[in-house]
Amino acid sequence: MYVVFLNYVRPVEEVEALLAPHIDWLDRYFATEVFIAAGRKDPRTGGMLLVRDIERERLDAILAEDPFVAVAQYEVTKVNVTRSADAFAALSGI
C-alpha cells in the first residue's frame, strides 16, 4: 500500500479553483478501488491518500492525472502493512 501526501505549493485560492475536477479524479479511482482513503491535512496545507499496492509506474500515471499537479507536490511512501486493528484487517497484505 502507499501513503501519498499532497503538499500545496500554490495559494489556497488556486487549489480551490481545481477542487471540483480533483474530486472527480478521486471519485474515479475510489470507484475502481485503487484508493482506500483520502482527506485534507489540518491545517489545510495539503492532503493524504491511501492507495492499494499497485505497480509504482501505474501510481505515478494516476497521480499525473490529478488536476492538483498544478498546485501541489506529492510525497509517496510505500508501506507494507503487517499489523492492523481488527476493523482494518483487510489492509494487511494490500
Secondary structure, DSSP 8 states (H G I E B T S, - for coil): -EEEEEEE-S-HHHHHHTHHHHHHHHHHHHHTT-EEEEEE-SSSSEEEEEE-S--HHHHHHHHHH-GGGGTEEEEEEE-------GGGGGGTT-
